[in-house]
């Protein structure tokens, strides 16, 4: 099954050093071994991100969609966190428009991203 993913924008984004007020971001979506890397999202703290990806949902493994968010700069990239979109929700509802919490491996909240998913 093919799932169209749209990453619209973010709010209240932060990392361990505090709120992110400027800079570029990068988003990565992963499902069943497929990785979709966005280009750098310029001035991501203001306005829409407009990142589109195509994910392939395996109805056998039923793996969730993972979206990682990174802050990028010329020296190094900084991991902000990730969210998971449950396979069953996407599969049963067909489309979802929702805010998802971005958190790190210690389950610390680092903001939210607005995602739209639609199966075709």
C-alpha positions in Angstrom: 0.0 0.0 0.0 1.3 3.5 -0.8 1.0 6.3 1.7 1.4 9.9 0.8 3.0 11.9 3.6 2.9 15.7 3.9 4.9 17.5 6.6 3.3 20.9 6.9 4.9 22.8 9.8 6.2 22.6 13.3 5.5 24.5 16.5 7.3 24.9 19.9 10.4 23.1 18.6 13.3 22.8 21.0 16.3 20.7 21.8 18.2 20.0 25.0 19.7 23.5 24.8 16.3 25.3 24.6 13.8 26.6 22.0 14.8 26.7 18.4 14.0 30.1 17.0 15.9 30.1 13.8 17.7 27.8 11.4 17.0 25.1 8.8 15.5 21.7 9.5 15.6 18.3 7.8 12.9 15.7 8.0 13.3 12.0 7.4 10.5 9.5 7.1 11.1 5.8 7.4 8.9 2.8 6.8 9.7 -0.9 6.2 13.3 -0.2 5.2 12.4 2.8 2.9 14.0 6.1 3.8 12.7 9.5 2.4 15.1 12.3 3.2 13.8 15.8 2.7 16.0 18.6 1.4 16.9 21.2 3.9 13.8 23.2 4.9 15.0 26.8 4.8 13.9 29.1 7.6 11.8 26.3 9.0 10.9 28.1 12.2 8.7 30.5 10.1 6.0 29.4 7.8 5.2 26.1 6.0 7.7 23.3 5.4 6.0 21.7 2.4 7.8 18.4 2.6 6.2 15.6 0.6 7.2 11.9 0.7 5.9 8.6 -0.5 6.0 5.8 2.0 5.3 2.1 1.3 3.2 0.5 4.0 3.6 -3.3 4.3 0.3 -4.9 5.3 2.2 -8.0 6.5 4.7 -6.3 8.9 2.4 -3.4 9.7 5.3 -1.2 10.6 4.5 2.3 11.8 5.7 5.4 9.9 8.6 7.2 11.7 9.4 10.8 11.1 12.6 12.3 12.4 13.3 16.0 12.6 16.9 17.4 12.6 18.3 20.9 12.9 20.9 21.4 10.2 23.8 23.8 9.9 27.2 23.9 8.3 29.1 22.3 11.2 26.9 19.4 12.2 23.3 18.3 12.3 21.4 18.1 15.7 18.8 15.5 16.3 15.6 17.0 17.7 13.3 14.0 17.9 10.8 11.8 16.2 7.2 10.8 16.1 5.4 7.6 15.0 2.3 7.4 13.0 0.5 4.1 13.8 0.1 1.8 10.9 -3.4 0.8 12.0 -4.6 4.4 12.1 -3.4 5.1 8.6 -4.7 1.7 7.2 -8.1 2.0 8.8 -8.9 5.7 8.3 -7.2 6.2 4.9 -6.2 9.8 5.7 -5.2 11.6 8.9 -4.5 15.3 9.5 -3.0 15.8 12.9 -0.3 17.3 15.1 2.2 14.8 16.4 4.5 15.2 19.4 8.3 15.1 18.6 10.2 13.4 21.4 13.7 12.0 21.9 14.8 8.6 23.1 14.3 9.7 26.7 10.6 10.6 25.8 11.3 14.3 26.4 8.9 16.5 24.3 10.6 18.7 21.8 7.6 20.3 20.1 5.1 19.1 17.5 4.8 18.7 13.7 1.7 18.8 11.6 1.4 15.8 9.3 -1.1 14.7 6.7 -1.2 11.1 5.5 -3.3 9.6 2.8 -3.3 6.0 1.4 -3.7 5.4 -2.3 
